[in-house]
């Protein structure tokens, strides 16, 4: 049975760890993915760029400066050079020696652990090549059924599904579109990522009626705290949305917190 991203098919909402359990573990690393699973995630979102020798690696930024002890653009480093970098020590000394994983390693991990992967194409210079390399890996690793490719670049998504039949894609949005169903149909996406401030019940119902899945992206806990300090609490309505079948995945950095919300909505598997 294919790995489903639709709550009505699964009978529950999926918890998605944004870059793994990135609140407490180094983002986009295997320890972070393992921690997300242990905290209740059934899917994880990872980011992908290419090395100088064309290897898809799991990295959010175009440079390695923020998350590793290295310097420079990933596109200027070979895979061998990337493997020498420490991707954990900067986050916390306890994670020193953690490496940037390849996409192949992340896919193998997902298959062994029965996890879904939401895979964002961050590659800027050669995004189509990144899609093609990832699609080839999905076929060789037998993980096409448990991965959905996402991007802000809907043109890249359109080309991806045209070149690779069977590839599932998700359009990321940071705005409320007049015809969101039309946007997804135009780029051939199967799903949409919507931020909390842009989520509207009418849009969600229209998307589900048209057969699309919805991933709600929650802000970091410090951003949610701004609501609470201002005397507002968005959590009850989020729980209602999940209980009402309007959300298929809910994504964020604080995986245990999200898992508790899903449980509160009665949407655990």
N, C-alpha and C positions, 0 to 999 in steps of 0.2 A: 504494500500500500504506500502511495506517495506521501511524502511529508506535507501536511496541509498547513496553510497559513490562514485559513478561514475558521472562525470560531464556531460557525454553525455546522461545519463538518467535524470539528474536533470535539465539540461540546464544552469547550472552555477557552478562555483567553490565554494567549501565550505571553509569558514574561520574557522580555528581550533585554539583555545586558548590553548597554551602550559601550562599545569598545571593551567588552568584558565587564567585570565588576570594577570599573575604573575609579570609583570613589575611594576604594581601599587597596587596590592593587595596580601595578603598572599597566597602563592601557595597551590594548592590542598585543598582549603577550599571552603565551600559553598558561602561565600561572593565573593571569587575570580571567581567562576563559574558564579554567577549572573552577576558580572561586565563584564565578557567576553561576555555573551549574550547581555547585554545592549550596548556593544561596537561594535556589529556586528557579533559575532561568531555564527555559527550554529552547531558547534561541539566543544568539549573540550577534551584535552588529560589529563588523570589522571594516577597516579601510584598506585600500589597495593602491600602491604606486609601483612603478617599474624601476629596477636597477639599471645601471649602464649596460649590462649584458641581457636586458630584457626579461629578468626574472620578476614575477609578481611577488611582492612582499607585503606584509601586514604593517602599515604605517599610515598615520593620519596626515601628517604634514608633508610638504614636498621636501623639506630638509630634515636632517636627523638631529638638529641642534637641541630642540626643546626636550626630547624624551631620552636622549642617549648621551654618552660621553664623547660623541663624535661631532663633526662639523661638515656642513656642506649639503648639497642637493643629493637625494638618493639617486637621481638620474645620472649623477656623475660618479657614483660608486659602484663597483662590481659587487656581486653577491658575496664573494670571498671577503671583501672589505666590510660589508655590512655585517657579516657574521662575527667580525672581530669586535663589534661595538657592544657596550653594556647598556641594555635598555631598561634596567631596573634600579641601579644604584642611585640615580638622580631622584627617583621617586621616594626611595627609602633604602638605607644601607642593607636592610634585611633581604632585599631583592637583588643585590649586586650579583652580576654574572648572568642575569636573565638576557636572553637574546631576542632580536627581532625575528619572528617566525616567517617562513615563506607561506604563501597561500596554500601550497600543497600540504604543508604540515598542518595548517588550520583545518583544511578539508578532511584530512585523515583523522584528526582529532574529533571532528564533528560526526563522522561516520561511526567511529568506535563508540562514541558516547551518546549516539542517537539524538544529536542536537541539530537545530536548524541554524543556518547562517544567513544573515542579512549583510550583503557584501557591497560596500560603497566604492565606486570608482572615483578615487581622488587624483589619479594620474592626470596631469594637465597637458603635458607635451604630446603624448601619444595615447589618448583615451580609447580610441578604437582598437589599437593593438593590445591594450590592457584587457579590454573585453574579450578579444579573441584568445589571448593567452589563458585567461580565466575559464572561458568556455571549454577550451581544450582540456584543462585540468579537471573540470566537472565531469567530462566524459571519461577520462582515464581513471579517475578515482571513484566513479560510480556515485557521484553526489549531486547530479543534476536535479534530483527530486527534492533535495533538502536545502537548496540555495535560491535566494532571490537577489538579483543584481539591482542596486539602487544608484541614483545619481540626481544631482540638480540639473544636469544637462539632458534635457528631454530629447534633444536631437541625437545624442549618443545612444540613448535608450532605444529610439526608433530604429537606428541602424543595427543595434545589437539583436533585436528580435527578428529583423529581416535577414540577417546573416546566419542566425543560429535558431532555427525553429525548435520550440520546446523550452527555450530559455525564458524564465519568469523574471519580470522586471518590476521595479517600483519607482514611481516618480516622487521626488522630494519636493515639497512646496513650502514656501515661507509667506504665502499670501492666500487670500480667499479668492478663488477664481469664479467668474460669473457662471461658467459651465465646466465644472471640474470633471464631470463624466466625459465631456467632449475632449478635454485635455488628455485624459488617460487613453481614450480611444485613438487619439491622433498620434500618440507615441507608442501605442501597443503595449502599455503597461498593464499589469495584473493587479497592482496595488498602489496605494498612495501613503506617503508619510505626512502627517499633519501635526503641527505644533499645537500646544494646549490653547493658546490665545486665538488660533484660527479655526478651532473645531466648532462646528455647528451641527446640531441634530438633523436638520433638514438635509444638509449636504451628505451626512453619513448615511441617512436612509436612502437617498438617491443612489449613492455609490453601491450600497449593498443590493439594492433592487437591480442594479445593472451588473452584478456579479463580481465587483471589485472588493478586495480586502483593504482594511484600514489599520495603519500603525499610528498610534498616538504617541508623540514624543513629549515626555515630561522634562521640565527644566531641572537643573541641579537643585539639591536641597536648600542651598543658600538663596536661590532665586524664589523657591516656593515660600521660604520664610518671609519674604517681602509681602506676600499676600497676608500671612498670619499677623505680621506686625501692623498691617493696615486694617485689621479687623475683618478680613475676608478669608474664607476657606473654600478652595476649589475642590477639595477631596470628595465631599458628598455627591457632587454632580458627576465626577469621574466614576465613582462607584455605580451610580445610577446608569450611566452610559454603558458600562460594562455589563451590568445585570440585564439591561435592555437589549443586549446583542448588537450594540453599535460600534464596538471596538473588537478587533481581532488580535492585535498585538499591542502591548504597552511597553514603551522603551525608556530607559534612563540609566543614570550612573549608579544610583542607589538600589541595587537589585533586591535586597531583603525588604526594603520599604515598598517597592512595587509589588513584590510577591504577596505582601500582607494586604495591599489594596485589592489585588485579584481575589485573594481568599475571602476578603470581606464582601466582595460582590458575588460570592458563591460560584466563581468561575474557574476553580482549579480542576485539573484533570484527575 
